[in-house]
Amino acid sequence: MLSISLEPRGDGVRRSRSTATAGHGGRTGTLPERAARPAPAAPGRPAAVVLADRVEDALGDVRLLLVDDVAARRRHARDLAPEHAALWRAVGDQIGGRMMRPRLTLAAYLGLGGTDPAAVAPVAAAQEMLHTAMLVHDDVLDHDDTRRGRPNVTGAARRRLAARGVTGPAAEAPVLAAGLLGGDVAIAAAFDLVASAPVPAELRLRVVRSLARAVDTTVAGELLDVTGHLHGPTAVDALRVAELKTAVYSCCTPLAAGAVLAGADDAVLGVLDRFGTAFGIAFQLLDDELGVFGDPAVTGKSTVSDLREGKRTELLRLAYLRADAGDRAVLDAAVGRPDLTEDDAAAVRAVVAGSGALDEARLVRADAVSTARAAAAGLPDGLAGYLAGLAAAVAGTS
């Protein structure tokens, strides 16, 4: 089976600028309303490998488009207010990483017969811009000032204020405003990118509506997430939270966008939705595990913040269900404490692993991956293999 890394290949940027500004200008496109047949694989090369190469080639232009788009927004922001330009600089610095969501849009489009990746580039870029917005707002909700080991939007705002001598309580309101408004402008930019795509108006409208539903659904998931600590550790349906908060905007919506632009019918869209839901849940389960057992130097993710917040993950739910009285006392004493130390976190990890909760959570993740793979099997060979490779990466298998 093809195993596809979710990490960027090289610097992730082709040195062609053929689509760097393809999405701007509001042109009316001529994408087909029905998908052409997926391009056949080259002799001796699996269709999934061919598709993976085409996705990576197109992704380079999406990266360039995002760079140019943020630069244009910063230039416009400078005409409005210096603070606005600084905000866009901080937002732009958050864009990057695995680019999984644009990959999914490109894979669905190309894998279902789409032939004009330049026209789809703004829509793929919009998925990453929306993801950036969600991360910015998520950091506000989590009271985090760093991401991937660097200052995030609120962290950058705090540094700018400190350079002007504004610290302590006086800095909190403008720092919070930077995080809220930074996420807001990135959401607006995502919709603007879709609006700029040179595709038929009716297809643009379908993608816009899908993006709007994704934002609304993610808010529902975030609300369940941030209020989870108000409920008992076993009372929250963590898999439902993962579906609403992560799977819809991160997987289902990007896949649907590419498929719609390729002319896919409702049956194919249903298959992609089933894959995206299961894959997104598996992806969140892995992220939750890394939030407790990961290496921050590798993941850029804290291994204590989720525990300090008392985040109601499936991993924590299973730990409480399996814990004896002594282990439950350890969990109760540590989980949800704002001053939780690394030693406290180590004690929680020992309970989670020793109770068998970690192994059981991995089985839940493996089941979600199996569901995703089964759904992918109903797609054309190249796309089926590509998506199965992504699922394998989340499962930790090849």
N, C-alpha and C positions, 0 to 999 in steps of 0.2 A: 504494500500500500504506500502511496505517496505520502511522505511526511513533510508538511509545510511549516517552516518557522514563521512565527508571528513577529519576529524581529526584522528591522529593515535590512535589506541587502546592500552592503557597502554604505555609501552615503545616501542611498535611496533616490538620487537625483540624476536623471539623464540630462545631458548637456544640450539637448534640443529645446528650443523655446516654441515649438510648434503649437502647443496648446496653453502656453502660460497665460494668455489673455483670451482664450477661446470663449470663455463664458460671458464676457462683457459686451455690451452693445445691444442686448435684447433682441437679437435676430430671431426670425422665425425659421425653425429647422425643418428638415424633411425626413426625420427618422421614420422607418416603416411602422405601420400600426400592427403588423404581425411580424413575429420574429422569423428571420431566415434560419435555415438549418445551421447548427453549430459547425464551424470550420473543421474539416477532417484533420486528424493528427498527421504530422509528417511521418513518412515511413520509418518504422523502427523506434518512434518516440511515442510514449503513452499520451493520450489526449489531455490528461490532467497536467502533465509536465509542460506541454505546449501552452495550455491555458495559463499556467503559473508564470511562464516567461512573458506572455502577453500582458498579464496583470501587472507584473513588475515594471515592464516598459511603460505602460500607461500611468502607473503610479508616480513615476518620475515627473511626468508633466503635471500631475495633480499637486505634487509638492511645490513645484515652481509656481503654479497658479496660486497656491496659498501664500507663498512668500510675496508675490506681486500684489495680491489682494490686500494683505495686511499693510504693505508699504503704502498703497494708495489710500487706505483708510487712515493711516497715520498722517499722511500729507494733508488730507481733508481735516483731520482733527486739529492739526496745528493752526488752521485758519479759524477754528472755533474757540479753543482755549488750550493753553499749555498743559493743563492737567489732563485734558482729554487725550492729547497726544501721548502723554506718559502712560495713561491707562492702556491705550492700544499697544504701546510697546510691551507692557507687561503681559497683556493677553497674547500677543504674538509669540512671546517667549515660551508660552505654555504649549504651543502647537508642536506636535512631533511625537516620537515614540513608535509604537508598532504600526500605526495607521491601519488597524484592522478594519475599521468601518469603511473607508474608501476602497480597500481591497475587496470587501464583500460586494459593494456596488459594482465595481469593475468586473469581478468574477461572474456575477449574475448576468450582467449585460453582455459580456463577451461570450460567456458559456452558453447563452441562449440565442446566439446568432447575431448579436449587435456588431456592427462593422465600423462605427465612427466614434472611437473613444474620446476624440477631441470634444465632441458635442456633449458627452456625458461627464467630462472632467469637472465642470462646475458643480454638478449634482454630487459627485463623489467627494469633492472638496467640502461641500456643505455638511456632509456627514461628520467630517473631522472637526469642522467649526462648531457644530452642535455638541459634539463630544467635549470639546474644549470648554464650552459654556457650562456643561454639566459638571465638569471637574472644578471649575472656578467656584460655582455655587456649592458644590459638595465640600470644598475646603472651608467655605464660610460656615456651613452647618457643623463641620467637624472641628472648627476652631484651629485649623492648621495654617501655618504661615510658610510651609515649605512643600514642595512636590519634586520628586526625583532628585532630592538632595539639594535643591536650589530654592531661592525665594519664589513663592507663587505670587499671584496678583495682590493678595493682601500683604504678603511679606514684603514685596517691592514697595507698596504704599507705605508700610511702616518704616522702611529704610529712608524713603524720600522725606517723610515727616521728621524722622530723627535727625537727618542732615540739616533741617531747619530749626532744630531745637524743640520739636514737638514730640513729647514722649508721655508715657503713662496714660492715665485716664483721658487726657485731652486728645490723645491720638486714636482712641477706640472708635469714635463715630466716623471720622473720615476713612479709617481702615475698613470698617464694615461697609461703608458706602462704596469703596473701591471694589470690593468683592461682589457686592450685589450688582453694581452698574457694569462691571467688567463682564459678568456672565450675561447680563442683558444685551450688551452691544454685540456679543458673540452670537447670541440667538438671532438677533436681527440680521447679522451678517450671513448666517446660514440661510435664512429665507431669501436674502438678496442674491446670494450665489445661485440658488435654484432659479430665481426669477430671471437671471441673466443667461441661463442655458439656452443655446440655439436649437431648441427642440419644439415640436408643435405645442401650441398653447394648451390644448386639452391634456397633454401628457404632463406639462409643467404643473398644471392645476392639480392633477392627481398626486404628484410628488409633494407639492406644498401641503395638501390636506393630510397626507401620510405623515409628514414632518410635524404638523401641528398636533396630530393625535399622539405622536411619540412624546412630545413635550408634556402634554396633559397626562399621559399614562405614567411618565417618569415622575412627575410631581406626586401622583398618587403613591407610587412606590417609596419616594423620599419621605412622605408624611408617615407612612407605616414604619419606615426605618427609624426616623428621629423620635417617634413616640413609643418605640418598642420597649424602652427601659421602664415605661410606666406599667408594663404588664409583666407577668411572671416569665422567667427565662424559657419555659417550655410552652408558653401560650401563643407565641407568635409563629405564624406560618412563614418561615424564612424562605421557602422555595417560592411562595407567591410573591414575596417582596423582591426576590431575585428576578422573577419574571417581569414584574412591573417596572422595577427600578433600572434594570440592566438589559434584559433580553430584548425588549421591544425596541428601544432606541439604538442599541448597540448592534443588533443582529437582524431582527425582523425588518426594520425600516430600511436599512441600507440594502439588504437583499431585494426587497420589494421595489425600491427605486430603480435599481439596475434592470430588474425584470420587466417593469412597466415600460421603461424606455426601449427595451428590446422587443416589445410587443407580446409579452407572455400572456396566456389566458388565465382564468381564475383557478383552474386546476393546478397549474404550475405555481401560482402565487400561494395556494394553500399548502403545497409541499414545502415551499421555502419558509413559510410561516412556522410550520411544524419543526423544520430543522432549526430555524433561528431561535425558537423558544427553548428547545432542549439544549442547543449549543450555548445559548446565553446563560441558562441556569448553571450548566457545567462550568462555564467561564467564571461566574460569580462564586461558585463553590471553591474553585481553585484560588480565586482572589482572597476569599475569606480564610482559607488555610494559610496562604502566604502572609496574611495579616497577623498571624499568631506564630507560625513556624518558619517563615521565610527569612532570607538573609537581606537586611535592609540595604547592604552595599550592592546587592545584585538587583533587587526589585525596586529600590527607591521608596519602599513602603514601610512605615513604622510597624513594629511588632508589639507595640504596647497601646497605641491609640484606640484600637477597636475594643480592647479590654477595659481601658479607662472609661470609655463611653458606655460600657455595658451593652455593646451592639448585639442584637439578638440574631446571631447567625445560626445556621443549621449545625455547625460544629459545636457551638455552645449549648444549643438545645439538646443535642445527643449526649453531651458531657453531663448535663444535669440529670437526664433520664437514667444514665448508667451509674452515676456517682453513689457511693454509699454515704452514710452520715458524715464520716470524717472528711471525705473528699468534697462533699457538698459544703461543709464548713469552710474549707479552703477557698472554694469558688465564691461563696457568699462574702468572705472577708476581703476578696481582691477585686472581683469583677464590678465595674462601675465606680471604682474609686478614682477621683481625679488625680490623686497623688500616688497612684500605683507605681511601684518601682520595678526595675528589671528583675530583681529577686522575686518579687510577687508574681511577675509574669512567668518566670521560670517554674514557680510552684503550680501555676494554672496549667502550663504546658504539660507538666508531669501528670496531673490529674487527667487532662484530656487524652493524652497518649495512653496512660496506664489503664484507663477505664475502657478502652476500646473504641471511644468515640471518634478518634481520628481515623481508624480503620473503617468504621462504619460510614463516616462522611465520605471517604474515598469510594466506598461502594455505591453510595448515592450518586456521586459524580460519575462513576463508571456507567451506571444505569442511564443517566441523562445522555452521556456520550453515545451509548448504544442506540438510544432512541433517535438521536441526531443522525447517526450513520444510517439507520434504517430508513429515515425520511430521505436522506440524500440519494439513496439507491434508486429512487424513483425519478431521478433527473437524468439529462443526457450525460454520457460517459465522462466527458472532460470535467464538467461542473460537479458531477457526483464524486469523482476522484479528488478534485480540489477541495471540496468541502469536507470529505472524509479525512483528508490530510490535516485540515484545521482541527477537526474533532480529535484526531490522534494526538496532536500537539497539546491539547487541553487535558487529554487523558494521561499524558506522559508516556504514550506508547508509540510505536512506529509500525 
